[in-house]
């Protein structure tokens, strides 16, 4: 799981904006202005039952991480938290 969903910077983070791009989802912020320090992005390639491939992008560590539980959900009310 991406640690960004519980980070106080998720709504301003350039790295998370890039992760959103890679997932093809709407952005929390159109013009992020926060540059994360030392983000480590884990990329997983998953094959589904149909034989199609999906790429999963998750930030697993970041020196800028500052916990704010549920921050992502505040900007996406009613949406399921991405896993």
Secondary structure, DSSP 8 states (H G I E B T S, - for coil): --GGGGBTTTTTBHHHHHHHHHHT---S-SS--B--SS-EEEEEEEE-TTS-EEEEEEEEE-TT--B-TTHHHHHSTTS----
